[in-house]
Amino acid sequence: MTLDGEQALGYVRARKTLGDGSDTDRMDRQQKFLGALVNKVQSDDVLFNPAKLYPVLDAATSSLTTDPDLANLRGLYELVRGLRDIPTEHVQFLTVPRESYIYNANRDQLVEPEAEKLFAQLRADAAVAVTQEVPRDSGTNARNTTPGAGATPAPTFRGNTAAEDTCG
């Protein structure tokens, strides 16, 4: 299914009309939408067709705050060209560990120390393990239990990859 801009915006912003109405469901839809977008941009009919690619890049530069080197079409195009050979299984989306906020069930709070571990891994540009199996809002993360992995296993975070791009 192909969505126009207004339909796509409605899909990623919807709360009460799709799923269970939660922000968690909305975040999951946004991640799946971005996965579908990655797949579309990586396809030959977009990546190697400037007439199709430049409107995508123009929309991105108009709606994102980026590093100055990416704040123009040429910089963003060079980034996209550099990413074209990355398998979609390696493009990961994840949600920071969170749980319901004790004083307001309509809000979430970060789960510590897991959230800080994630931020530290991202700052260090370290690999982050992502799985779909971690229960949402559980306050716990699945642990990597590989034998010989050491006394403190690396946390595994809930998310998905661009290869899993089903938006519906």
N, C-alpha and C positions, 0 to 999 in steps of 0.2 A: 504494500500500500504506500502511496506517495502522498505526503501532506504538503499543502502550501504553507507559507510563513505563519498566517493567522491560525491555521489548524494546529500546526506544530506548537505554537506558543500556548494555545489552549490546552493541548495534551500535557505539556510539561508543567503548566501552572495549576491545573485542575486539582481541587482537593475534595470537595464534597460530592462531586459527580462521578468520580472514578475510584475504584478500590474501596478501602475502608475510611476514606476521608482524612487520613493522617498525613502529616508532613513526611513521615517515613516512607509511605507509599509514593508520595510525590517525588522524594529524592530518588527512590528506586526507578521511577519512570524517567526522570531526568538523566540518570546514568545510562539507562537502556537507550534513550534517545541519542545521547552523545556517542554511544557505541555504534548505533546505526549510521550516524553522521560520519564517524571515522571510516567505517566500511565504504560509504558512498564516496567520500573524498579520496580514499585510496584506490578506488576502482579506476580503470583506464579511461572510462568515458568522462571522468571529471578531472583527475590529476593531470592528464596530458592534453586537456582541452581548455586553453586559456579563456575561451568564451564562457565556459561553465565554472571554472575554478575562480576566476577573479571576482565574480559577484559573491561567492562564498567568503573569500578572503576580505572583501570590502565590508561585508556584514560583520565579520568577526572583528575587524579593526574599529568598526563604528560602535560595537557594543561591549568591548572588553577594555580594561585598563591593563596595559602590557608594559614590559620593559621597553625603553625607547628604541632599541634595535628591532623590535617587532611591531612598532606602532605605524608601520607603513606596509603597503602591499608587497614590495620587494622583499623586505625582511621576513614577513610572514610566509611568502611563497618559498623562500629558501628553507625555512623551517619545515614546511609541509613536504617539500621535495626530499629533505633529509630523513623524514619519517616514513617515506613510502615503502621502504623495505622491511619495516618492523611488522612482524606477524600480528594480526589482530588479537591473538591469544595473549600477547605481551602488553597490550594496552589495557591497563587495569583501572577500574573505578572502585573506590571504597568509601565507606562512611566511617567517620571517627567513632570510636566506641562511646555509646551514650546510654542513658537510662532515663526513665521518667523522673522528673523533678518532684521531690517530695511535697512541695508546697503548692504545686499546680500541675495536675495530670496532663494538661494540654501543652506542657513544655518539657524539654529534655535538658539534661545536664551531662557533662562529660564524665566518663568513668575513668578515674585515676587509679593507678599510675599508667594504665594502658594507653590513654590518649596521649600523654606526654611521651611514652615510648614511640608511638607512631610519629609524632611531630619530630622527635629526635632522629628517627630513621630517615624521614623526608629531608630534614636539614642536612644530614650526612650523605644524602643521595644513595642510601643503602637499599638493598632489595627488601621489599615488603611482601610477605605471603598473604594472599587473598583467597578466601573461600566463600562459597554461597551458603555453607552449612551452619555458620555461626548464628545462633538464634538472635533475632533482633530484640533490642531493649532488655537483654538478659543481664546486663551488668558484668558479663564475663566474656572472655574470648576463648575460642578453641585454641589449643596449644599444639605446637609442632612436636610430635613425640617420636621423632626419628632416633633410633638407637645411636648412642655415642654423640648426640647433639650437645652434650654438656649439661651442667647442673641447671642452668637457666635457659629453657627453650625460648626460641624467638616467638613473639606473639603472632597469631594469624588473625587477620581482620576480615570482616564480612564485606563482600563486594562482588563484582563481576568483571568480565573482560569484554572488550569490543567484539570478540568473536560470538558472544552471546547477545546479539543485538535485537532480540525480539521486543518490540515496543508495545505489543498488545498484551 
